[in-house]
Amino acid sequence: MSLWMIGNLILLIVIVPVLVALLNRLLAATEAIRGATDDTLAGGVALIGELHNTPELLETTDEVIREVANGAVRYAGPVSKLLG
């Protein structure tokens, strides 16, 4: 046997199976990432469907903030008189 034939046998018996195993692991990781991105996309699309009433919710939030601010001002007046 020549050195070339021994080198080719080592290549076929050792290196090729190792490369196939590494590529298989790479493919499995890629599929896992693809599944995660599909889930993320589905969640994003579902979230977009929930955003149609955002302007009304922001108006409600602004209204509540005004009420809380008015209540805080009404509370601060008598407290400042008691403390001061």
PDB file of N, CA, C and O in Angstrom:
ATOM      1  N   MET A   1       0.832  -1.182   0.000  1.00  0.00           N
ATOM      2  CA  MET A   1       0.000   0.000   0.000  1.00  0.00           C
ATOM      3  C   MET A   1       0.875   1.243   0.000  1.00  0.00           C
ATOM      4  O   MET A   1       1.891   1.322   0.690  1.00  0.00           O
ATOM      5  N   SER A   2       0.455   2.183  -0.776  1.00  0.00           N
ATOM      6  CA  SER A   2       1.223   3.417  -0.813  1.00  0.00           C
ATOM      7  C   SER A   2       0.711   4.367   0.264  1.00  0.00           C
ATOM      8  O   SER A   2      -0.343   4.153   0.863  1.00  0.00           O
ATOM      9  N   LEU A   3       1.470   5.398   0.485  1.00  0.00           N
ATOM     10  CA  LEU A   3       1.088   6.398   1.491  1.00  0.00           C
ATOM     11  C   LEU A   3      -0.209   7.098   1.118  1.00  0.00           C
ATOM     12  O   LEU A   3      -0.988   7.460   1.999  1.00  0.00           O
ATOM     13  N   TRP A   4      -0.452   7.292  -0.162  1.00  0.00           N
ATOM     14  CA  TRP A   4      -1.686   7.932  -0.609  1.00  0.00           C
ATOM     15  C   TRP A   4      -2.900   7.086  -0.262  1.00  0.00           C
ATOM     16  O   TRP A   4      -3.935   7.615   0.145  1.00  0.00           O
ATOM     17  N   MET A   5      -2.779   5.804  -0.418  1.00  0.00           N
ATOM     18  CA  MET A   5      -3.914   4.918  -0.103  1.00  0.00           C
ATOM     19  C   MET A   5      -4.179   4.905   1.400  1.00  0.00           C
ATOM     20  O   MET A   5      -5.334   4.883   1.825  1.00  0.00           O
ATOM     21  N   ILE A   6      -3.116   4.920   2.207  1.00  0.00           N
ATOM     22  CA  ILE A   6      -3.289   4.954   3.665  1.00  0.00           C
ATOM     23  C   ILE A   6      -3.934   6.280   4.073  1.00  0.00           C
ATOM     24  O   ILE A   6      -4.825   6.312   4.923  1.00  0.00           O
ATOM     25  N   GLY A   7      -3.481   7.356   3.466  1.00  0.00           N
ATOM     26  CA  GLY A   7      -4.075   8.664   3.755  1.00  0.00           C
ATOM     27  C   GLY A   7      -5.536   8.725   3.367  1.00  0.00           C
ATOM     28  O   GLY A   7      -6.352   9.286   4.098  1.00  0.00           O
ATOM     29  N   ASN A   8      -5.872   8.157   2.233  1.00  0.00           N
ATOM     30  CA  ASN A   8      -7.271   8.138   1.798  1.00  0.00           C
ATOM     31  C   ASN A   8      -8.131   7.283   2.723  1.00  0.00           C
ATOM     32  O   ASN A   8      -9.270   7.653   3.007  1.00  0.00           O
ATOM     33  N   LEU A   9      -7.618   6.154   3.198  1.00  0.00           N
ATOM     34  CA  LEU A   9      -8.357   5.302   4.142  1.00  0.00           C
ATOM     35  C   LEU A   9      -8.588   6.032   5.462  1.00  0.00           C
ATOM     36  O   LEU A   9      -9.684   5.984   6.020  1.00  0.00           O
ATOM     37  N   ILE A  10      -7.564   6.700   5.952  1.00  0.00           N
ATOM     38  CA  ILE A  10      -7.733   7.469   7.200  1.00  0.00           C
ATOM     39  C   ILE A  10      -8.776   8.558   6.993  1.00  0.00           C
ATOM     40  O   ILE A  10      -9.611   8.799   7.865  1.00  0.00           O
ATOM     41  N   LEU A  11      -8.728   9.209   5.848  1.00  0.00           N
ATOM     42  CA  LEU A  11      -9.710  10.247   5.538  1.00  0.00           C
ATOM     43  C   LEU A  11     -11.123   9.685   5.552  1.00  0.00           C
ATOM     44  O   LEU A  11     -12.026  10.282   6.138  1.00  0.00           O
ATOM     45  N   LEU A  12     -11.316   8.540   4.908  1.00  0.00           N
ATOM     46  CA  LEU A  12     -12.649   7.945   4.835  1.00  0.00           C
ATOM     47  C   LEU A  12     -13.111   7.369   6.165  1.00  0.00           C
ATOM     48  O   LEU A  12     -14.293   7.460   6.497  1.00  0.00           O
ATOM     49  N   ILE A  13     -12.215   6.786   6.919  1.00  0.00           N
ATOM     50  CA  ILE A  13     -12.606   6.091   8.149  1.00  0.00           C
ATOM     51  C   ILE A  13     -12.709   7.035   9.340  1.00  0.00           C
ATOM     52  O   ILE A  13     -13.556   6.820  10.207  1.00  0.00           O
ATOM     53  N   VAL A  14     -11.884   8.067   9.414  1.00  0.00           N
ATOM     54  CA  VAL A  14     -11.840   8.925  10.600  1.00  0.00           C
ATOM     55  C   VAL A  14     -12.441  10.300  10.334  1.00  0.00           C
ATOM     56  O   VAL A  14     -13.368  10.718  11.028  1.00  0.00           O
ATOM     57  N   ILE A  15     -11.929  10.988   9.356  1.00  0.00           N
ATOM     58  CA  ILE A  15     -12.275  12.397   9.174  1.00  0.00           C
ATOM     59  C   ILE A  15     -13.705  12.587   8.686  1.00  0.00           C
ATOM     60  O   ILE A  15     -14.419  13.444   9.207  1.00  0.00           O
ATOM     61  N   VAL A  16     -14.132  11.823   7.718  1.00  0.00           N
ATOM     62  CA  VAL A  16     -15.479  11.993   7.161  1.00  0.00           C
ATOM     63  C   VAL A  16     -16.560  11.757   8.206  1.00  0.00           C
ATOM     64  O   VAL A  16     -17.483  12.568   8.288  1.00  0.00           O
ATOM     65  N   PRO A  17     -16.505  10.679   9.024  1.00  0.00           N
ATOM     66  CA  PRO A  17     -17.544  10.527  10.056  1.00  0.00           C
ATOM     67  C   PRO A  17     -17.550  11.665  11.086  1.00  0.00           C
ATOM     68  O   PRO A  17     -18.613  12.067  11.559  1.00  0.00           O
ATOM     69  N   VAL A  18     -16.368  12.183  11.431  1.00  0.00           N
ATOM     70  CA  VAL A  18     -16.301  13.301  12.376  1.00  0.00           C
ATOM     71  C   VAL A  18     -16.968  14.531  11.754  1.00  0.00           C
ATOM     72  O   VAL A  18     -17.733  15.225  12.424  1.00  0.00           O
ATOM     73  N   LEU A  19     -16.685  14.798  10.503  1.00  0.00           N
ATOM     74  CA  LEU A  19     -17.315  15.937   9.835  1.00  0.00           C
ATOM     75  C   LEU A  19     -18.823  15.771   9.735  1.00  0.00           C
ATOM     76  O   LEU A  19     -19.572  16.731   9.918  1.00  0.00           O
ATOM     77  N   VAL A  20     -19.265  14.564   9.447  1.00  0.00           N
ATOM     78  CA  VAL A  20     -20.712  14.315   9.371  1.00  0.00           C
ATOM     79  C   VAL A  20     -21.356  14.535  10.733  1.00  0.00           C
ATOM     80  O   VAL A  20     -22.437  15.118  10.818  1.00  0.00           O
ATOM     81  N   ALA A  21     -20.703  14.073  11.805  1.00  0.00           N
ATOM     82  CA  ALA A  21     -21.252  14.268  13.152  1.00  0.00           C
ATOM     83  C   ALA A  21     -21.315  15.755  13.504  1.00  0.00           C
ATOM     84  O   ALA A  21     -22.306  16.214  14.072  1.00  0.00           O
ATOM     85  N   LEU A  22     -20.275  16.504  13.173  1.00  0.00           N
ATOM     86  CA  LEU A  22     -20.276  17.938  13.464  1.00  0.00           C
ATOM     87  C   LEU A  22     -21.339  18.677  12.656  1.00  0.00           C
ATOM     88  O   LEU A  22     -22.007  19.569  13.179  1.00  0.00           O
ATOM     89  N   LEU A  23     -21.494  18.321  11.416  1.00  0.00           N
ATOM     90  CA  LEU A  23     -22.531  18.947  10.594  1.00  0.00           C
ATOM     91  C   LEU A  23     -23.929  18.600  11.098  1.00  0.00           C
ATOM     92  O   LEU A  23     -24.842  19.423  11.025  1.00  0.00           O
ATOM     93  N   ASN A  24     -24.092  17.393  11.603  1.00  0.00           N
ATOM     94  CA  ASN A  24     -25.383  16.986  12.166  1.00  0.00           C
ATOM     95  C   ASN A  24     -25.717  17.838  13.398  1.00  0.00           C
ATOM     96  O   ASN A  24     -26.859  18.265  13.567  1.00  0.00           O
ATOM     97  N   ARG A  25     -24.722  18.081  14.254  1.00  0.00           N
ATOM     98  CA  ARG A  25     -24.954  18.926  15.430  1.00  0.00           C
ATOM     99  C   ARG A  25     -25.283  20.354  15.010  1.00  0.00           C
ATOM    100  O   ARG A  25     -26.143  21.000  15.609  1.00  0.00           O
ATOM    101  N   LEU A  26     -24.607  20.839  13.995  1.00  0.00           N
ATOM    102  CA  LEU A  26     -24.871  22.183  13.488  1.00  0.00           C
ATOM    103  C   LEU A  26     -26.295  22.285  12.938  1.00  0.00           C
ATOM    104  O   LEU A  26     -26.988  23.274  13.172  1.00  0.00           O
ATOM    105  N   LEU A  27     -26.718  21.267  12.215  1.00  0.00           N
ATOM    106  CA  LEU A  27     -28.068  21.262  11.667  1.00  0.00           C
ATOM    107  C   LEU A  27     -29.117  21.212  12.781  1.00  0.00           C
ATOM    108  O   LEU A  27     -30.148  21.878  12.684  1.00  0.00           O
ATOM    109  N   ALA A  28     -28.867  20.430  13.837  1.00  0.00           N
ATOM    110  CA  ALA A  28     -29.811  20.358  14.957  1.00  0.00           C
ATOM    111  C   ALA A  28     -29.931  21.717  15.648  1.00  0.00           C
ATOM    112  O   ALA A  28     -31.033  22.142  15.996  1.00  0.00           O
ATOM    113  N   ALA A  29     -28.796  22.401  15.846  1.00  0.00           N
ATOM    114  CA  ALA A  29     -28.836  23.727  16.473  1.00  0.00           C
ATOM    115  C   ALA A  29     -29.577  24.722  15.582  1.00  0.00           C
ATOM    116  O   ALA A  29     -30.331  25.560  16.077  1.00  0.00           O
ATOM    117  N   THR A  30     -29.366  24.630  14.286  1.00  0.00           N
ATOM    118  CA  THR A  30     -30.050  25.521  13.352  1.00  0.00           C
ATOM    119  C   THR A  30     -31.558  25.297  13.387  1.00  0.00           C
ATOM    120  O   THR A  30     -32.327  26.257  13.345  1.00  0.00           O
ATOM    121  N   GLU A  31     -31.976  24.068  13.461  1.00  0.00           N
ATOM    122  CA  GLU A  31     -33.410  23.765  13.539  1.00  0.00           C
ATOM    123  C   GLU A  31     -34.009  24.279  14.849  1.00  0.00           C
ATOM    124  O   GLU A  31     -35.143  24.757  14.868  1.00  0.00           O
ATOM    125  N   ALA A  32     -33.247  24.180  15.948  1.00  0.00           N
ATOM    126  CA  ALA A  32     -33.745  24.696  17.224  1.00  0.00           C
ATOM    127  C   ALA A  32     -33.910  26.210  17.155  1.00  0.00           C
ATOM    128  O   ALA A  32     -34.889  26.753  17.666  1.00  0.00           O
ATOM    129  N   ILE A  33     -32.959  26.887  16.528  1.00  0.00           N
ATOM    130  CA  ILE A  33     -33.058  28.338  16.376  1.00  0.00           C
ATOM    131  C   ILE A  33     -34.239  28.695  15.488  1.00  0.00           C
ATOM    132  O   ILE A  33     -34.956  29.657  15.762  1.00  0.00           O
ATOM    133  N   ARG A  34     -34.441  27.933  14.439  1.00  0.00           N
ATOM    134  CA  ARG A  34     -35.584  28.197  13.546  1.00  0.00           C
ATOM    135  C   ARG A  34     -36.906  28.053  14.308  1.00  0.00           C
ATOM    136  O   ARG A  34     -37.817  28.862  14.133  1.00  0.00           O
ATOM    137  N   GLY A  35     -37.007  27.027  15.148  1.00  0.00           N
ATOM    138  CA  GLY A  35     -38.226  26.853  15.941  1.00  0.00           C
ATOM    139  C   GLY A  35     -38.450  28.017  16.893  1.00  0.00           C
ATOM    140  O   GLY A  35     -39.580  28.478  17.060  1.00  0.00           O
ATOM    141  N   ALA A  36     -37.373  28.497  17.523  1.00  0.00           N
ATOM    142  CA  ALA A  36     -37.502  29.632  18.442  1.00  0.00           C
ATOM    143  C   ALA A  36     -37.904  30.898  17.702  1.00  0.00           C
ATOM    144  O   ALA A  36     -38.713  31.678  18.205  1.00  0.00           O
ATOM    145  N   THR A  37     -37.355  31.110  16.521  1.00  0.00           N
ATOM    146  CA  THR A  37     -37.727  32.309  15.764  1.00  0.00           C
ATOM    147  C   THR A  37     -39.166  32.226  15.273  1.00  0.00           C
ATOM    148  O   THR A  37     -39.858  33.241  15.210  1.00  0.00           O
ATOM    149  N   ASP A  38     -39.618  31.033  14.927  1.00  0.00           N
ATOM    150  CA  ASP A  38     -41.020  30.887  14.528  1.00  0.00           C
ATOM    151  C   ASP A  38     -41.945  31.213  15.689  1.00  0.00           C
ATOM    152  O   ASP A  38     -42.967  31.873  15.502  1.00  0.00           O
ATOM    153  N   ASP A  39     -41.588  30.749  16.907  1.00  0.00           N
ATOM    154  CA  ASP A  39     -42.396  31.066  18.082  1.00  0.00           C
ATOM    155  C   ASP A  39     -42.401  32.564  18.364  1.00  0.00           C
ATOM    156  O   ASP A  39     -43.433  33.131  18.721  1.00  0.00           O
ATOM    157  N   THR A  40     -41.243  33.202  18.202  1.00  0.00           N
ATOM    158  CA  THR A  40     -41.145  34.642  18.426  1.00  0.00           C
ATOM    159  C   THR A  40     -42.002  35.408  17.423  1.00  0.00           C
ATOM    160  O   THR A  40     -42.687  36.366  17.781  1.00  0.00           O
ATOM    161  N   LEU A  41     -41.957  34.986  16.189  1.00  0.00           N
ATOM    162  CA  LEU A  41     -42.774  35.642  15.167  1.00  0.00           C
ATOM    163  C   LEU A  41     -44.256  35.480  15.458  1.00  0.00           C
ATOM    164  O   LEU A  41     -45.024  36.432  15.325  1.00  0.00           O
ATOM    165  N   ALA A  42     -44.659  34.290  15.852  1.00  0.00           N
ATOM    166  CA  ALA A  42     -46.074  34.061  16.167  1.00  0.00           C
ATOM    167  C   ALA A  42     -46.505  34.926  17.354  1.00  0.00           C
ATOM    168  O   ALA A  42     -47.604  35.481  17.351  1.00  0.00           O
ATOM    169  N   GLY A  43     -45.647  35.038  18.362  1.00  0.00           N
ATOM    170  CA  GLY A  43     -45.966  35.893  19.507  1.00  0.00           C
ATOM    171  C   GLY A  43     -46.055  37.353  19.126  1.00  0.00           C
ATOM    172  O   GLY A  43     -46.921  38.075  19.621  1.00  0.00           O
ATOM    173  N   GLY A  44     -45.161  37.800  18.245  1.00  0.00           N
ATOM    174  CA  GLY A  44     -45.202  39.187  17.791  1.00  0.00           C
ATOM    175  C   GLY A  44     -46.462  39.498  17.009  1.00  0.00           C
ATOM    176  O   GLY A  44     -47.055  40.564  17.172  1.00  0.00           O
ATOM    177  N   VAL A  45     -46.868  38.575  16.164  1.00  0.00           N
ATOM    178  CA  VAL A  45     -48.096  38.770  15.392  1.00  0.00           C
ATOM    179  C   VAL A  45     -49.301  38.799  16.317  1.00  0.00           C
ATOM    180  O   VAL A  45     -50.213  39.601  16.123  1.00  0.00           O
ATOM    181  N   ALA A  46     -49.312  37.928  17.323  1.00  0.00           N
ATOM    182  CA  ALA A  46     -50.422  37.929  18.282  1.00  0.00           C
ATOM    183  C   ALA A  46     -50.438  39.229  19.082  1.00  0.00           C
ATOM    184  O   ALA A  46     -51.508  39.750  19.397  1.00  0.00           O
ATOM    185  N   LEU A  47     -49.264  39.753  19.410  1.00  0.00           N
ATOM    186  CA  LEU A  47     -49.192  40.998  20.167  1.00  0.00           C
ATOM    187  C   LEU A  47     -49.701  42.180  19.351  1.00  0.00           C
ATOM    188  O   LEU A  47     -50.360  43.068  19.891  1.00  0.00           O
ATOM    189  N   ILE A  48     -49.405  42.197  18.073  1.00  0.00           N
ATOM    190  CA  ILE A  48     -49.885  43.282  17.212  1.00  0.00           C
ATOM    191  C   ILE A  48     -51.412  43.331  17.224  1.00  0.00           C
ATOM    192  O   ILE A  48     -52.000  44.411  17.169  1.00  0.00           O
ATOM    193  N   GLY A  49     -52.051  42.168  17.295  1.00  0.00           N
ATOM    194  CA  GLY A  49     -53.503  42.130  17.348  1.00  0.00           C
ATOM    195  C   GLY A  49     -54.069  42.744  18.609  1.00  0.00           C
ATOM    196  O   GLY A  49     -55.234  43.140  18.634  1.00  0.00           O
ATOM    197  N   GLU A  50     -53.259  42.832  19.666  1.00  0.00           N
ATOM    198  CA  GLU A  50     -53.725  43.390  20.933  1.00  0.00           C
ATOM    199  C   GLU A  50     -53.483  44.889  21.042  1.00  0.00           C
ATOM    200  O   GLU A  50     -53.876  45.500  22.036  1.00  0.00           O
ATOM    201  N   LEU A  51     -52.857  45.488  20.060  1.00  0.00           N
ATOM    202  CA  LEU A  51     -52.489  46.898  20.158  1.00  0.00           C
ATOM    203  C   LEU A  51     -53.513  47.850  19.544  1.00  0.00           C
ATOM    204  O   LEU A  51     -53.288  49.060  19.540  1.00  0.00           O
ATOM    205  N   HIS A  52     -54.610  47.351  19.035  1.00  0.00           N
ATOM    206  CA  HIS A  52     -55.579  48.213  18.363  1.00  0.00           C
ATOM    207  C   HIS A  52     -56.252  49.203  19.309  1.00  0.00           C
ATOM    208  O   HIS A  52     -56.719  50.252  18.864  1.00  0.00           O
ATOM    209  N   ASN A  53     -56.310  48.895  20.596  1.00  0.00           N
ATOM    210  CA  ASN A  53     -56.982  49.801  21.535  1.00  0.00           C
ATOM    211  C   ASN A  53     -55.989  50.636  22.347  1.00  0.00           C
ATOM    212  O   ASN A  53     -56.355  51.179  23.389  1.00  0.00           O
ATOM    213  N   THR A  54     -54.764  50.746  21.896  1.00  0.00           N
ATOM    214  CA  THR A  54     -53.745  51.492  22.632  1.00  0.00           C
ATOM    215  C   THR A  54     -54.090  52.972  22.795  1.00  0.00           C
ATOM    216  O   THR A  54     -53.893  53.495  23.892  1.00  0.00           O
ATOM    217  N   PRO A  55     -54.586  53.678  21.792  1.00  0.00           N
ATOM    218  CA  PRO A  55     -54.920  55.101  22.009  1.00  0.00           C
ATOM    219  C   PRO A  55     -55.959  55.301  23.110  1.00  0.00           C
ATOM    220  O   PRO A  55     -55.837  56.231  23.907  1.00  0.00           O
ATOM    221  N   GLU A  56     -56.973  54.449  23.167  1.00  0.00           N
ATOM    222  CA  GLU A  56     -57.983  54.575  24.218  1.00  0.00           C
ATOM    223  C   GLU A  56     -57.368  54.313  25.590  1.00  0.00           C
ATOM    224  O   GLU A  56     -57.703  54.987  26.564  1.00  0.00           O
ATOM    225  N   LEU A  57     -56.469  53.333  25.664  1.00  0.00           N
ATOM    226  CA  LEU A  57     -55.822  53.043  26.944  1.00  0.00           C
ATOM    227  C   LEU A  57     -54.927  54.199  27.383  1.00  0.00           C
ATOM    228  O   LEU A  57     -54.843  54.500  28.574  1.00  0.00           O
ATOM    229  N   LEU A  58     -54.267  54.839  26.442  1.00  0.00           N
ATOM    230  CA  LEU A  58     -53.423  55.990  26.783  1.00  0.00           C
ATOM    231  C   LEU A  58     -54.267  57.161  27.281  1.00  0.00           C
ATOM    232  O   LEU A  58     -53.858  57.877  28.196  1.00  0.00           O
ATOM    233  N   GLU A  59     -55.433  57.359  26.689  1.00  0.00           N
ATOM    234  CA  GLU A  59     -56.333  58.411  27.176  1.00  0.00           C
ATOM    235  C   GLU A  59     -56.768  58.122  28.601  1.00  0.00           C
ATOM    236  O   GLU A  59     -56.801  59.024  29.437  1.00  0.00           O
ATOM    237  N   THR A  60     -57.101  56.870  28.883  1.00  0.00           N
ATOM    238  CA  THR A  60     -57.492  56.473  30.235  1.00  0.00           C
ATOM    239  C   THR A  60     -56.350  56.705  31.213  1.00  0.00           C
ATOM    240  O   THR A  60     -56.567  57.184  32.326  1.00  0.00           O
ATOM    241  N   THR A  61     -55.128  56.366  30.798  1.00  0.00           N
ATOM    242  CA  THR A  61     -53.965  56.567  31.656  1.00  0.00           C
ATOM    243  C   THR A  61     -53.764  58.048  31.952  1.00  0.00           C
ATOM    244  O   THR A  61     -53.497  58.420  33.095  1.00  0.00           O
ATOM    245  N   ASP A  62     -53.887  58.884  30.949  1.00  0.00           N
ATOM    246  CA  ASP A  62     -53.738  60.332  31.152  1.00  0.00           C
ATOM    247  C   ASP A  62     -54.794  60.851  32.122  1.00  0.00           C
ATOM    248  O   ASP A  62     -54.503  61.691  32.974  1.00  0.00           O
ATOM    249  N   GLU A  63     -56.005  60.357  31.993  1.00  0.00           N
ATOM    250  CA  GLU A  63     -57.090  60.777  32.873  1.00  0.00           C
ATOM    251  C   GLU A  63     -56.807  60.371  34.318  1.00  0.00           C
ATOM    252  O   GLU A  63     -57.023  61.159  35.238  1.00  0.00           O
ATOM    253  N   VAL A  64     -56.329  59.155  34.516  1.00  0.00           N
ATOM    254  CA  VAL A  64     -56.012  58.679  35.868  1.00  0.00           C
ATOM    255  C   VAL A  64     -54.869  59.495  36.461  1.00  0.00           C
ATOM    256  O   VAL A  64     -54.893  59.828  37.646  1.00  0.00           O
ATOM    257  N   ILE A  65     -53.873  59.818  35.650  1.00  0.00           N
ATOM    258  CA  ILE A  65     -52.751  60.620  36.143  1.00  0.00           C
ATOM    259  C   ILE A  65     -53.234  62.000  36.595  1.00  0.00           C
ATOM    260  O   ILE A  65     -52.799  62.494  37.635  1.00  0.00           O
ATOM    261  N   ARG A  66     -54.123  62.622  35.830  1.00  0.00           N
ATOM    262  CA  ARG A  66     -54.672  63.924  36.231  1.00  0.00           C
ATOM    263  C   ARG A  66     -55.425  63.812  37.558  1.00  0.00           C
ATOM    264  O   ARG A  66     -55.282  64.673  38.426  1.00  0.00           O
ATOM    265  N   GLU A  67     -56.222  62.760  37.719  1.00  0.00           N
ATOM    266  CA  GLU A  67     -56.973  62.580  38.969  1.00  0.00           C
ATOM    267  C   GLU A  67     -56.040  62.370  40.153  1.00  0.00           C
ATOM    268  O   GLU A  67     -56.271  62.918  41.231  1.00  0.00           O
ATOM    269  N   VAL A  68     -55.000  61.588  39.962  1.00  0.00           N
ATOM    270  CA  VAL A  68     -54.043  61.354  41.048  1.00  0.00           C
ATOM    271  C   VAL A  68     -53.311  62.641  41.395  1.00  0.00           C
ATOM    272  O   VAL A  68     -53.088  62.932  42.570  1.00  0.00           O
ATOM    273  N   ALA A  69     -52.937  63.410  40.385  1.00  0.00           N
ATOM    274  CA  ALA A  69     -52.243  64.679  40.642  1.00  0.00           C
ATOM    275  C   ALA A  69     -53.144  65.633  41.417  1.00  0.00           C
ATOM    276  O   ALA A  69     -52.688  66.282  42.359  1.00  0.00           O
ATOM    277  N   ASN A  70     -54.412  65.728  41.034  1.00  0.00           N
ATOM    278  CA  ASN A  70     -55.348  66.597  41.758  1.00  0.00           C
ATOM    279  C   ASN A  70     -55.508  66.140  43.199  1.00  0.00           C
ATOM    280  O   ASN A  70     -55.534  66.962  44.115  1.00  0.00           O
ATOM    281  N   GLY A  71     -55.614  64.835  43.403  1.00  0.00           N
ATOM    282  CA  GLY A  71     -55.740  64.311  44.765  1.00  0.00           C
ATOM    283  C   GLY A  71     -54.486  64.579  45.590  1.00  0.00           C
ATOM    284  O   GLY A  71     -54.577  64.866  46.784  1.00  0.00           O
ATOM    285  N   ALA A  72     -53.339  64.487  44.971  1.00  0.00           N
ATOM    286  CA  ALA A  72     -52.092  64.740  45.693  1.00  0.00           C
ATOM    287  C   ALA A  72     -51.992  66.199  46.103  1.00  0.00           C
ATOM    288  O   ALA A  72     -51.528  66.515  47.198  1.00  0.00           O
ATOM    289  N   VAL A  73     -52.430  67.082  45.221  1.00  0.00           N
ATOM    290  CA  VAL A  73     -52.399  68.516  45.551  1.00  0.00           C
ATOM    291  C   VAL A  73     -53.376  68.807  46.686  1.00  0.00           C
ATOM    292  O   VAL A  73     -53.047  69.546  47.614  1.00  0.00           O
ATOM    293  N   ARG A  74     -54.563  68.234  46.616  1.00  0.00           N
ATOM    294  CA  ARG A  74     -55.541  68.441  47.693  1.00  0.00           C
ATOM    295  C   ARG A  74     -55.038  67.887  49.017  1.00  0.00           C
ATOM    296  O   ARG A  74     -55.317  68.460  50.070  1.00  0.00           O
ATOM    297  N   TYR A  75     -54.307  66.792  48.982  1.00  0.00           N
ATOM    298  CA  TYR A  75     -53.781  66.189  50.204  1.00  0.00           C
ATOM    299  C   TYR A  75     -52.603  66.989  50.751  1.00  0.00           C
ATOM    300  O   TYR A  75     -52.455  67.120  51.966  1.00  0.00           O
ATOM    301  N   ALA A  76     -51.767  67.524  49.868  1.00  0.00           N
ATOM    302  CA  ALA A  76     -50.552  68.215  50.303  1.00  0.00           C
ATOM    303  C   ALA A  76     -50.871  69.515  51.019  1.00  0.00           C
ATOM    304  O   ALA A  76     -50.138  69.907  51.926  1.00  0.00           O
ATOM    305  N   GLY A  77     -51.949  70.196  50.635  1.00  0.00           N
ATOM    306  CA  GLY A  77     -52.302  71.466  51.285  1.00  0.00           C
ATOM    307  C   GLY A  77     -52.549  71.297  52.772  1.00  0.00           C
ATOM    308  O   GLY A  77     -51.877  71.954  53.568  1.00  0.00           O
ATOM    309  N   PRO A  78     -53.486  70.445  53.187  1.00  0.00           N
ATOM    310  CA  PRO A  78     -53.726  70.274  54.611  1.00  0.00           C
ATOM    311  C   PRO A  78     -52.537  69.679  55.360  1.00  0.00           C
ATOM    312  O   PRO A  78     -52.313  70.017  56.522  1.00  0.00           O
ATOM    313  N   VAL A  79     -51.783  68.813  54.727  1.00  0.00           N
ATOM    314  CA  VAL A  79     -50.625  68.232  55.397  1.00  0.00           C
ATOM    315  C   VAL A  79     -49.568  69.300  55.666  1.00  0.00           C
ATOM    316  O   VAL A  79     -48.947  69.317  56.729  1.00  0.00           O
ATOM    317  N   SER A  80     -49.372  70.181  54.704  1.00  0.00           N
ATOM    318  CA  SER A  80     -48.385  71.245  54.905  1.00  0.00           C
ATOM    319  C   SER A  80     -48.824  72.183  56.037  1.00  0.00           C
ATOM    320  O   SER A  80     -47.978  72.699  56.768  1.00  0.00           O
ATOM    321  N   LYS A  81     -50.128  72.408  56.190  1.00  0.00           N
ATOM    322  CA  LYS A  81     -50.622  73.237  57.293  1.00  0.00           C
ATOM    323  C   LYS A  81     -50.401  72.541  58.626  1.00  0.00           C
ATOM    324  O   LYS A  81     -50.048  73.185  59.614  1.00  0.00           O
ATOM    325  N   LEU A  82     -50.611  71.202  58.658  1.00  0.00           N
ATOM    326  CA  LEU A  82     -50.403  70.459  59.904  1.00  0.00           C
ATOM    327  C   LEU A  82     -48.933  70.433  60.300  1.00  0.00           C
ATOM    328  O   LEU A  82     -48.606  70.523  61.484  1.00  0.00           O
ATOM    329  N   LEU A  83     -48.062  70.314  59.333  1.00  0.00           N
ATOM    330  CA  LEU A  83     -46.631  70.208  59.642  1.00  0.00           C
ATOM    331  C   LEU A  83     -45.955  71.549  59.810  1.00  0.00           C
ATOM    332  O   LEU A  83     -44.855  71.650  60.354  1.00  0.00           O
ATOM    333  N   GLY A  84     -46.626  72.564  59.338  1.00  0.00           N
ATOM    334  CA  GLY A  84     -45.928  73.727  59.283  1.00  0.00           C
ATOM    335  C   GLY A  84     -45.923  74.981  59.829  1.00  0.00           C
ATOM    336  O   GLY A  84     -45.066  75.798  59.492  1.00  0.00           O
TER     337      GLY A  84
END
